[in-house]
Structures are given as structure tokens and as C-alpha cells.
Amino acid sequence: MLCGTNAYKPLCRYYNLLPGNGSIAYDNNEMEALGRCPYNPLHNSTYVFTDGHLYSATVADFSGADPLIYREPQRTEQYDSKQLNQPAFVSAVEHNGYVLFFFREVAVEYMNCGKAIYSRVSRVCKNDKGGPHPLNDRWTSFLKARLNCSIPGEYPFYFDEIQSTTNTINGIYGGDTNQIIYAIMTTPENAIGGSAVCAFAIQDILDAFEGSFKWQQSINSNWLQVPQNQVPEPRPGKCVDDSRTLPKASVNFVKMNTLMDSSVRSLHSRPVFTRVSLLYRLSAITVDPQVKALDGKTYDVIFVGTNDGKVIKFVNIMSSDSTDEVKTVTISETQAFPIGTKVNEMTISKKSKKLIVISNGKIISLPLSNCNEHEFKSCRKCLELQDPYCAWDDENRECRNTDELHQSSRTIGRFFQRLDGSNINEICKKYDQRDQRQHKAEENDVYMRVDGSGSAEKDNPLETKNIVIIQGTVTSVGSVDIDNEIPKSSIEGSVLTNKIGSHPYHHKTDTLITENVSIASISWHFGIVLVLFSIIIGIIIGYCSTQWAIKKQSFHSSEHRNQLNWHHTKNLSMLSQNRTGGKDVNLLMNTNTGNQYHTQQQAIVQQLQQHHQNNMKDNIDFDFKDRSVECKNSTENLEKDISKGMGTLQKVKKTYI
């Protein structure tokens, strides 16, 4: 049966599988797909076909306002927010006599406090035949519970919006056989971008449906646990041989109270993988279950896709030993599609050993492992990958795929594998010297490629390729702290070539780290030398400035401002004696007559001019110049006042003194 939206007129057709060549043929049988397929391809829908019946979860009207879980003729209640409240269906799986549906919806129990979206798992019985009339087209076994994927702590951090799940996986977890399912959970769209992968045990889900119910007695009441004495018998929601014989009390109770009080906790009580990024969120998941390692233990190799075109590969290396402790190894990160392209779905082809990745309008395949890649041909690189698919062949000195070992009779003793990253130095130390020489030779290699015309050209090793490998990083998750960040690839934001067969370029992380450390060390030492040099120069400048200030202060403090015969190296009187016969000259003396005074003043002016010229030759200080000019100005003023009489001159004399 093939169903589709058929241009907003849902339609199903039946095809027959022809024996021999495996082709299909249309048998001219078609039917309306109302309740089986949505009107709009953008509406989230899911289905599972089991025991000859199609179980679907979709919408039954054009606007998408009538969500339902449907198996002809039974369906959920129409327009009942207590059963389905604006759901976005994600997946459906079959388990024994049940069908489980995974979806997210607006939490009705949180409506008194605001609006929130919770992840749900619901259950219906395969043998549900509906209730007694007039409820024969309604489920009598529909129940739902919240999925709890959170980082534990005093205030847990919740990933509330489920995006994708795997099929049921049978394996060994914590030493016991169990059936689990992995789910991608994210934070809300308007919150900080966070994604997580949680594992849920099928038995924990079924146990939640055997617990207490949750109800709201009145519209203003809180949602509380239903008292046990309020639950009718037989227990509502149980699978019975003929649900049409159930009492109306049980049918009406499960119709009004479908929500369970207890949520389903994750298997490890914490996520097995987390990622916080503003650029992308996880969108799809698939698992290669129970891959056998050389130590005999089995591990689930998990592949997750993002809405930015990436595929991330990781493994929880503690899964086979413990369900309490998580130790995640991120093996690789691949840019499968151009940046901005969402990975919608992924699946694994065991026959071809390929990972099939699907987006809108494009399907590609990727290898499950990269053991034989050029980047991992050394012992250390091979073991540090921590990939259950890969092991180091000590005899042939190469990285080999473990599938080849399990299928042949090769001696396992010559192969090494360290998923926990221990003892790698002891195993690979004999190869380190040879690898270093080989690494230097590789750096001098010239990469060549041949284009479509057959001409050869140099290939830039840093050219962006399709696949980017980031070597294994281990994250130990304790009771509170979870840190599972992966370094961002340096090619992010570049134009990518989406050819699957193109040769991948791998980052040389060790070389980059060594170069960064060397540059940081040189910068640190240069900074110290620069600081010390600056301090020494500052001390020298300060010392010189202090000495100069001291000399200048002593010079000015010893000056005498009222005599013309002062100088710091020579006495002015001594200079004058050479020219005046050893007599000191006083401007205010010998003023008996105006003519005599005028004659004396002219002589003094001549002496001062000669004295000024001699001082210029002897580099006399500028202060002396000021004194000579002051004297000249004084004599000029006195010369003007001589005509006024001797009395006035005497007053000026006294005033000047």
C-alpha cells in the first residue's frame, strides 16, 4: 500500500510484489487516505504497519486542527486537548502486543503556569476493538506519559522537544539484556540551541503505563495524582481480550484521564550525548547496533544528523558495563550536505556497509568507517580514533576494519584496539620515530589531481572536501557536569564539494597544537623582555630628570636680583674692573649735576653693551641679559626725570634703593 497527499486529496493505492525479479505492479485498487495520510506534506505524520494493519498518526483535516492516532475504525477523541493537544508526531514502533507512538505536544498539565512543550510516548493495544456502543470507534487503551531527558542536578536541565527516534534495539546494557530506543531531544526553538541523545528502555516505558494516573479535578485545580480509590476496576487502559465488554466506568475514565503521573526516565538518568550550538540542532538518528569489539564487548555506534548538513558519529564505551555511568567518544564529524541543508532521515545498509543519508531532494551514502584512510595509517592515529570498527595490525603495520577480522581466522593477538584510550603510548612508542620521519616527508608531498580534460594540476591539501574527520574525544558524564563539546571544523562556512567519492582531507591536529604552543611561548618571552626594558628606561629617565631639577633649583636660589655685578661663573664687578679701573658703578651715585649724570649714564650704557657682547661670547646665562636690559630701562627712565630737577632725582634714588 502506498499513500500520499495527492495534491491535498490524500489517496492510497495497492501494489503487488511480483515474484522473481522483485518488481511491483498496480492492482487497480485505490482508496481515500483520510486519517492515514495528511493533506499537507509539511504536517508531521508517522505510521507503522504490523499484523496486517496500518497504524497512523497524522491529521484528518485540511487545516491540521484534527490530530488523531488511527487504525481503522478506532481513533482518538476528536478535538480533545487532554488526549492530543497540537501534537507533532515523530515515530511509531511495534513491541509485542503494543504500538508505541512518540510525539511532542503542548503540555496540558502546564497550562495553568504558561505554555510549554513536552515530549510524549503513547500506547495502544493491538487487540483493542473499541468500547461498548456508542464508543466502538474509540480507543479504550490509549495512554500517554512524559519522556524525561534531562541533565540531572538540583535544578535539572530538560530537553523537552523530541525530534527523532531509532527502532527498538536488543542489546547488552549494564551487563543485562535489554531493549532500548534512542531519541533526539532538543531545547525549544526560542531558547539557547541545545540537543541531546537519550536512551529509553522499553520496559521502563511499559512500567510507566502501569503507574498512577494524573488528573485535574476542576479547571482551576492543579494536576495531581489520582487517588487509588478513584481508579475503577478493571484497570483502565489495560489490554483485554474483548474491549467491547468493558464497563462504561473504565472506558469513560480512560477517556478523561489518559496522562500518567510518572514520567519515563532515560536509561542512564542523563543523556549519552549533548551538543550546544547556535548554528544547528540534531535532527535525525540511526544506530548500528551491538558492534563487536576485539575485547568481546558490544557497542552501539550511533550516527546523528543535524539541520546544518552534518553527520556526527559517536559511541558510549561504558554502555556494556554500566547503565549509571556515561563515557562518550565522538569519533567523527562529516559535512555530508552543504551548510544549511537539513538531514531528514538516516538508515544503515548492512549489506553494503554504508550509511544512507536523506535530505530534501537528495540521497547520499557514506562509509561506516574510515579505518583505511590515509590520515589513520599510523599506530597512534588509528588507536586514538577509538572506533569499534578499527584495529591496528601490529604485523602489517596498518589500520584494519574489524569486520574483516571477525569474518576470517586471523590471529586476534596481533591486533590492538583501545576504545578507552588507555596504553596507547606503550603500544605505539616503537612507531613514533618512524612516524615522525614519515610525517616530515608527507609535508613535502605535492598532491596532484587530474581534471576532466586529462590535464594534471596541483591539488591544494587545504581545499575543502566532503568529509571531515575529527579524532575521538572522550567525555565522562558525572552526576551533574556534562561537557561534550567538539572543536569546530575549520572548513565551516566554506563552499563544500558534495561528491561522495572525493578524497577527504583530515586536520593535522598535533602539528597545529605544537605550532600554537611555540608561538604562544615566543610571544610570552618577548612580552617579559619588553616590560623589563621599559622599566629600566623609565628608571634612567627619572634619575636624569631628578638631577636636572636639583641643579636648576640650586642655580635659582643663589641668584641676587638687586645687583648688576652678579654671575654664576664670574663676578660682574670683576668684569667691570677690567674696563673701569676697578671701580664699582652705581647708577644712583654721582648725580650732582645733570650733565655729569648724563655723561656717566652714557659711559655705563657703553660698558653694559660691551659687557653684553662679552657675555654672548662666554655663553652667559639669559638671566644676565634680562638684568642688563633692566638696567638700561632704569637709566632711560632716570634720564627723562633729570630735567625735572634734583629733588625728583633724589626721590627716584630713594625709591630705587
C-alpha positions in Angstrom: 0.0 0.0 0.0 1.4 3.4 -1.0 -0.2 6.6 0.4 0.4 10.2 -0.5 -1.0 13.7 -0.1 -2.1 13.7 -3.8 -2.4 17.5 -4.2 -4.3 17.9 -0.9 -6.6 14.9 -1.6 -4.9 12.0 0.3 -5.0 8.8 -1.6 -3.7 5.2 -1.1 -3.0 2.6 -3.7 -2.3 -1.1 -3.5 0.6 -2.7 -5.4 1.6 -6.3 -5.8 5.1 -7.5 -5.4 5.9 -9.8 -8.3 8.0 -12.9 -7.5 11.3 -13.5 -9.2 12.5 -10.0 -10.2 11.1 -8.2 -7.2 9.2 -5.6 -9.3 5.8 -4.2 -8.3 2.5 -4.0 -10.2 -0.5 -1.8 -9.6 -3.6 -3.9 -9.0 -6.1 -1.1 -9.8 -7.2 -0.8 -6.2 -7.2 2.6 -4.5 -8.9 4.3 -1.6 -9.1 7.6 0.2 -6.3 8.1 2.7 -8.3 10.2 5.2 -6.8 9.5 8.6 -3.8 7.6 7.1 -2.0 10.5 5.3 -2.1 14.2 5.9 -3.4 16.8 3.4 -0.2 18.9 3.6 3.2 17.3 3.3 4.5 19.7 5.9 2.3 18.2 8.6 4.3 15.8 10.8 3.0 12.3 10.4 4.2 8.7 11.2 2.9 5.2 10.8 3.8 1.5 11.4 2.4 -1.5 9.6 2.1 -4.6 11.7 -0.1 -7.7 11.8 -1.8 -6.7 8.6 -3.0 -3.3 10.0 -1.8 0.2 9.3 -1.4 2.4 12.5 -1.0 6.0 11.6 -0.6 9.3 13.5 -1.5 12.3 11.4 -4.2 15.0 10.9 -7.6 14.4 9.5 -8.5 17.8 8.1 -7.1 20.4 5.7 -6.1 22.9 8.5 -4.4 20.3 10.7 -6.7 21.1 13.6 -7.9 17.5 14.0 -4.9 15.3 15.0 -5.5 11.6 15.5 -4.0 8.2 16.1 -5.8 5.9 13.8 -6.3 2.3 12.9 -9.5 1.6 11.1 -12.0 2.1 12.6 -10.6 3.2 16.0 -9.2 6.7 16.6 -8.5 9.1 19.4 -11.1 11.6 20.6 -11.8 14.5 18.2 -10.9 18.0 19.4 -9.9 16.7 22.9 -6.8 18.5 24.2 -6.5 16.0 27.1 -5.7 13.3 24.6 -3.8 15.2 21.9 -3.0 18.9 22.1 -1.4 20.3 18.9 0.9 17.3 18.6 3.9 16.9 16.2 4.3 13.2 15.6 7.8 11.8 15.3 7.8 8.0 15.0 5.9 4.8 15.8 7.3 1.3 16.8 5.7 -2.0 17.5 6.6 -4.0 20.6 4.9 -7.3 21.4 1.2 -6.6 21.7 1.6 -2.8 21.8 2.1 0.0 19.3 4.1 3.0 20.7 3.9 6.5 19.3 6.4 9.2 20.0 5.5 12.9 19.6 5.7 16.3 21.2 2.7 18.5 22.2 1.6 21.5 24.2 1.6 20.3 27.8 -1.9 20.5 29.1 -0.8 19.9 32.7 1.4 23.1 32.5 -1.3 25.4 31.1 -2.1 27.0 34.5 1.6 28.2 34.6 2.1 29.1 31.0 2.8 27.3 27.8 5.4 24.6 27.4 6.0 21.7 25.0 6.7 18.2 26.4 7.8 15.0 24.7 5.4 12.1 25.0 5.1 8.4 24.4 1.7 6.9 23.9 0.5 3.3 23.8 -2.4 1.4 22.3 -3.1 -2.3 22.3 -3.1 -4.2 19.1 -6.2 -6.1 20.1 -8.2 -3.0 21.0 -11.6 -3.3 19.4 -13.1 -0.2 20.7 -15.5 0.3 23.6 -19.2 -0.6 24.0 -21.7 1.3 21.9 -21.5 4.2 21.1 -17.7 4.1 21.7 -16.9 1.3 19.4 -14.8 3.6 17.2 -12.7 5.0 20.1 -9.6 3.6 21.7 -10.0 2.0 25.1 -6.3 1.5 25.7 -4.9 4.9 24.7 -2.5 6.2 27.4 0.4 8.6 27.3 3.4 9.6 29.5 6.1 12.2 29.5 9.7 11.4 28.4 12.3 12.8 30.7 15.6 13.6 29.0 17.5 15.9 31.3 20.8 16.7 32.8 20.5 15.8 36.5 21.0 18.2 39.3 19.3 20.2 42.0 17.6 22.0 39.1 17.6 19.6 36.1 18.1 21.0 32.6 15.4 19.5 30.4 15.5 18.7 26.7 11.7 18.8 26.1 11.2 18.5 22.4 11.6 15.1 20.7 12.8 15.2 17.1 13.7 11.7 16.0 14.0 8.1 17.3 15.6 4.8 16.3 13.9 1.5 16.1 13.9 -0.9 19.0 17.4 -2.3 19.7 18.1 -5.5 21.5 21.5 -5.5 23.3 23.5 -5.8 26.4 23.5 -2.8 28.6 25.0 -2.7 32.1 25.6 -6.5 31.8 22.0 -7.3 31.2 20.0 -7.9 28.1 17.6 -5.1 27.4 15.5 -3.5 24.7 16.1 0.3 24.2 15.3 3.1 21.9 17.4 6.2 21.3 15.8 9.6 20.9 17.0 13.0 19.9 15.6 15.7 22.2 16.2 19.5 21.8 15.5 22.7 23.7 12.7 25.0 22.4 13.2 27.0 19.2 13.4 30.3 21.0 15.8 29.0 23.7 19.6 28.5 23.5 20.3 25.9 20.9 20.8 22.6 22.7 20.4 19.0 21.6 20.8 15.6 23.4 20.5 11.9 22.7 18.8 9.9 25.4 18.2 6.2 25.6 14.9 4.8 27.0 14.3 1.2 27.9 11.1 -0.3 26.5 10.4 -1.9 29.9 10.6 1.5 31.6 8.0 2.8 29.2 5.7 0.0 29.8 6.1 0.3 33.6 5.1 3.9 33.4 1.8 2.9 31.9 1.2 0.6 34.9 1.7 3.5 37.4 -0.6 6.2 38.8 -2.8 8.5 36.7 -2.7 12.3 36.7 -5.9 14.4 36.6 -7.3 17.9 37.2 -10.4 17.9 39.3 -11.6 21.3 38.3 -10.5 23.9 35.7 -8.6 25.9 38.3 -7.1 23.0 40.1 -3.5 21.7 39.8 -2.7 18.5 38.1 -2.3 15.9 40.8 -2.0 12.1 41.1 -5.4 10.3 41.0 -6.1 8.6 44.4 -6.0 4.8 44.0 -9.6 4.5 45.3 -10.8 6.7 42.4 -9.5 4.2 39.8 -12.2 1.8 38.6 -11.8 -1.9 38.0 -10.8 -3.4 35.7 -7.9 -1.0 35.4 -8.4 1.5 32.6 -6.1 1.2 29.6 -5.2 -2.5 30.1 -5.2 -4.8 27.1 -8.2 -7.2 27.3 -9.5 -9.9 25.0 -12.6 -8.0 24.1 -12.6 -4.3 24.9 -16.2 -4.0 23.8 -17.3 -5.8 27.1 -15.5 -3.3 29.3 -17.7 -1.4 31.8 -18.5 2.2 30.9 -16.8 3.4 34.1 -13.4 2.2 32.9 -14.0 3.4 29.3 -15.1 6.9 30.5 -12.2 7.1 33.0 -9.5 6.4 30.4 -11.2 8.8 28.0 -10.9 11.7 30.5 -7.6 10.7 32.2 -5.1 9.5 29.7 -2.0 11.1 31.2 0.3 9.1 33.6 1.6 10.7 36.7 5.2 9.4 36.4 7.5 10.3 33.5 9.7 7.8 31.8 13.3 8.4 32.9 16.2 7.9 30.5 18.3 4.7 30.8 21.4 6.3 32.3 19.4 9.1 34.1 21.3 11.5 31.8 21.9 12.0 28.0 24.5 9.9 26.3 25.4 12.8 24.0 24.9 16.5 24.2 25.6 19.4 21.8 25.1 23.1 22.3 25.3 25.3 19.2 23.8 28.4 17.9 24.3 27.2 14.4 22.5 23.9 14.3 20.5 21.2 16.2 20.3 17.5 15.9 17.5 16.3 13.5 17.9 12.6 12.7 19.4 9.5 14.2 20.2 5.9 13.4 22.3 3.2 15.1 24.5 0.3 14.0 23.6 -1.9 17.0 25.9 -4.1 19.0 29.1 -3.8 17.0 31.6 -6.3 18.4 35.0 -5.1 19.5 38.2 -7.1 19.9 37.6 -7.3 23.7 34.4 -9.2 23.0 32.1 -6.4 24.2 29.4 -4.9 22.0 28.8 -1.3 21.5 26.1 0.8 19.7 27.7 3.0 17.1 25.3 6.0 16.8 25.0 8.4 13.9 23.2 11.7 14.3 22.4 14.2 11.6 21.9 18.0 12.0 19.8 20.6 10.4 23.1 22.1 9.0 24.1 19.1 6.9 26.4 17.4 9.4 26.6 13.7 10.4 28.2 13.0 13.8 29.4 9.6 14.8 29.9 8.6 18.5 29.8 5.7 20.9 29.2 5.3 24.6 32.1 3.0 25.6 30.5 2.3 29.1 27.2 1.0 27.8 28.0 -2.7 28.1 29.3 -2.4 31.6 27.1 0.2 33.3 23.8 1.9 33.0 24.8 4.6 35.5 28.0 5.9 34.0 28.3 7.5 30.6 31.6 7.9 28.7 31.0 9.2 25.2 33.6 9.1 22.4 33.0 11.4 19.5 34.6 9.6 16.6 34.0 11.7 13.5 32.0 14.7 12.1 31.2 14.8 8.5 29.8 17.6 6.4 27.5 15.4 4.3 25.4 18.2 2.7 26.0 21.9 2.0 25.7 24.1 5.1 22.1 24.9 5.8 20.7 21.6 4.4 18.7 19.6 6.9 19.3 15.9 7.3 15.8 14.4 7.4 16.4 10.7 7.8 19.3 8.2 8.0 19.5 4.4 7.8 22.2 1.8 7.6 22.7 -0.7 4.8 24.5 -3.7 6.5 24.9 -5.4 3.1 26.9 -2.6 1.5 28.3 -1.3 4.9 27.1 2.2 4.0 25.2 5.0 5.9 22.3 6.3 3.8 21.7 10.0 4.4 18.5 11.7 3.1 17.6 15.3 2.8 15.0 17.2 0.7 15.6 16.1 -2.9 18.9 14.3 -2.3 20.2 10.9 -1.0 23.9 10.1 -0.5 25.8 7.2 1.0 28.8 7.4 3.4 31.2 4.7 4.6 30.5 3.4 8.1 34.2 3.7 9.0 37.4 5.4 7.7 40.0 2.9 9.0 41.8 2.7 5.7 42.0 6.5 5.2 45.5 8.0 4.7 45.2 10.0 7.9 45.0 6.9 10.1 47.7 4.7 8.7 50.0 5.3 11.8 49.6 3.3 15.0 48.8 6.3 17.2 46.3 7.8 14.8 44.5 4.5 14.4 44.1 3.8 18.1 43.3 7.4 19.1 40.3 7.2 16.7 38.7 4.9 19.3 36.4 3.4 16.7 34.9 0.0 17.3 35.2 -0.6 13.5 39.0 -0.1 13.5 42.0 -2.0 14.9 45.8 -1.7 14.5 47.5 -4.6 12.8 50.9 -4.9 14.5 52.3 -7.3 12.0 51.4 -5.5 8.8 51.5 -2.1 10.4 48.2 -0.8 9.1 44.8 0.2 10.4 42.2 -2.6 9.6 38.5 -2.9 9.7 37.3 -5.3 12.5 34.7 -6.8 10.2 37.5 -8.5 8.3 38.9 -9.9 11.4 35.7 -11.4 12.7 35.0 -13.0 9.3 38.4 -14.6 9.0 40.6 -16.8 11.1 43.4 -14.2 11.6 45.1 -14.3 15.0 43.5 -11.6 17.1 46.6 -11.3 19.3 48.4 -9.2 16.7 45.7 -6.6 16.6 45.3 -3.7 19.1 42.2 -1.7 19.9 41.8 0.9 22.7 38.3 2.3 22.9 39.0 3.8 26.3 42.2 5.5 25.1 44.5 3.6 27.6 48.0 2.4 27.0 48.3 3.9 23.5 51.8 5.3 24.3 53.1 1.9 25.3 51.7 0.2 22.2 52.8 2.8 19.7 56.1 4.2 21.1 58.1 1.9 18.8 56.5 3.5 15.8 56.7 7.1 16.9 60.2 7.8 15.5 59.3 6.3 12.1 56.0 8.1 12.0 57.8 11.5 12.6 60.1 10.9 9.7 57.2 9.9 7.5 55.2 12.9 8.6 58.0 15.3 7.5 58.1 13.6 4.1 54.4 13.9 3.7 54.6 17.6 4.4 56.8 18.0 1.3 54.5 15.9 -0.9 52.9 17.5 -4.0 49.3 16.5 -4.4 48.2 16.1 -8.0 44.7 15.7 -9.4 43.5 15.1 -13.0 40.6 17.1 -14.2 38.1 16.1 -16.8 40.3 17.1 -19.7 43.1 14.8 -18.5 45.5 17.6 -17.6 47.2 17.4 -14.2 47.3 20.2 -11.8 48.5 20.7 -8.2 46.0 19.9 -5.6 45.8 22.1 -2.5 45.7 19.9 0.6 43.7 22.6 2.4 41.0 22.5 -0.2 37.6 21.9 1.3 36.4 18.3 0.8 33.3 16.4 1.5 34.3 14.5 4.6 36.0 15.9 7.7 37.2 13.7 10.4 37.7 14.9 14.0 39.5 12.4 16.0 37.9 10.8 19.1 37.3 12.9 22.1 36.2 11.3 25.3 33.6 12.8 27.6 32.9 11.5 31.1 29.5 12.4 32.3 29.1 12.7 36.1 26.1 13.3 38.2 26.0 17.0 37.2 28.7 18.1 34.9 28.4 17.3 31.2 30.8 18.7 28.7 30.7 17.2 25.3 31.9 20.0 23.0 33.6 19.2 19.7 36.1 21.6 18.2 34.5 23.4 15.2 35.9 22.3 11.9 38.0 24.9 10.2 36.0 24.3 6.9 32.7 25.5 8.4 31.5 28.4 6.3 33.4 27.3 3.2 31.9 26.1 0.0 31.7 22.3 0.0 32.0 19.8 -2.7 29.3 17.2 -2.3 30.9 14.4 -4.3 30.9 11.2 -2.2 33.9 9.8 -3.9 36.1 12.8 -3.3 39.2 12.2 -1.2 38.7 13.6 2.3 41.1 16.0 3.9 41.8 15.5 7.6 43.1 18.0 10.0 46.6 17.7 11.4 45.7 18.5 14.9 49.0 17.6 16.5 51.0 19.9 14.2 48.6 22.8 14.8 48.8 22.4 18.5 52.6 22.3 18.5 52.8 25.4 16.3 50.3 27.3 18.5 52.2 26.4 21.7 55.5 27.6 20.1 54.0 30.9 19.0 52.5 31.4 22.4 55.8 30.7 24.2 57.7 33.2 22.0 55.1 35.9 22.5 55.2 35.4 26.3 59.0 35.7 26.5 59.0 38.7 24.2 56.4 40.4 26.4 58.5 39.8 29.5 61.7 41.3 27.9 59.7 44.3 26.6 58.3 45.0 30.1 61.8 44.8 31.8 63.3 47.1 29.1 60.5 49.7 29.7 61.1 49.6 33.5 64.9 50.2 33.0 64.4 53.1 30.6 61.9 54.6 33.0 64.3 54.4 35.9 67.1 56.1 33.8 64.8 58.9 32.6 63.6 59.5 36.1 67.1 59.7 37.6 68.3 62.2 34.9 65.2 64.3 35.4 65.7 64.5 39.2 69.4 65.5 38.8 68.5 68.3 36.3 65.8 69.6 38.6 68.2 69.7 41.6 70.8 71.7 39.7 68.2 74.1 38.4 66.8 74.7 41.9 70.3 75.4 43.4 71.0 77.8 40.5 67.9 80.0 41.0 68.1 80.0 44.8 71.6 81.6 44.7 70.7 84.5 42.4 70.8 88.1 43.7 68.2 90.1 41.9 69.2 93.6 43.1 72.8 94.0 41.8 74.3 94.0 38.3 77.6 92.6 39.4 76.4 89.0 39.9 77.1 86.0 37.7 77.3 82.3 38.4 80.8 81.9 37.0 82.2 85.4 37.2 81.5 88.4 39.3 80.2 91.3 37.3 82.4 93.7 39.3 85.5 91.8 38.2 84.4 92.2 34.6 83.8 95.9 35.2 87.1 96.4 36.9 88.9 95.5 33.7 87.2 98.3 32.0 86.6 101.0 34.7 89.8 100.9 36.6 88.5 98.8 39.4 85.6 101.0 40.4 82.1 99.7 41.1 79.4 101.6 39.2 76.3 102.6 40.9 73.6 104.1 38.8 72.2 106.3 41.6 75.5 107.8 42.8 77.4 110.8 41.4 74.3 112.7 40.4 75.4 116.2 41.5 74.6 117.8 38.1 72.5 116.7 35.2 75.4 116.8 32.7 77.7 114.8 34.9 74.9 112.3 35.4 74.2 112.1 31.7 77.9 111.6 30.9 78.1 108.8 33.5 75.0 107.2 32.2 76.4 107.1 28.6 79.5 105.5 29.9 77.5 103.0 31.8 75.5 102.2 28.7 78.6 101.6 26.7 80.1 99.4 29.4 76.8 97.4 29.5 76.8 97.0 25.7 80.4 95.8 25.8 79.7 93.6 28.7 76.7 92.1 26.9 78.7 91.3 23.9 81.4 89.6 26.0 78.7 87.6 27.8 77.3 86.4 24.5 80.8 85.1 23.7 81.2 83.5 27.0 77.7 81.9 26.9 76.5 83.9 29.8 73.0 82.9 31.1 69.9 84.6 29.8 69.2 85.9 33.2 72.1 88.3 32.9 70.6 89.7 29.7 67.5 90.4 31.5 69.5 92.3 34.2 71.3 94.4 31.5 68.0 95.3 29.8 66.5 96.1 33.2 69.4 98.4 33.9 69.1 100.1 30.5 65.4 100.7 31.1 66.2 102.1 34.5 68.7 104.6 33.1 66.4 105.7 30.4 63.7 106.5 33.0 66.2 108.4 35.1 67.4 110.3 32.1 63.9 111.5 31.4 63.5 112.6 35.0 66.7 114.7 35.2 65.0 117.6 33.6 62.6 117.8 36.5 65.3 118.7 39.0 67.5 117.3 41.6 64.6 116.8 44.1 62.8 114.5 41.9 66.1 112.6 41.2 66.7 112.1 44.9 63.2 110.7 45.3 63.8 108.3 42.4 67.1 107.3 44.0 65.4 106.5 47.3 62.7 104.7 45.6 65.1 102.5 43.6 67.2 101.7 46.7 
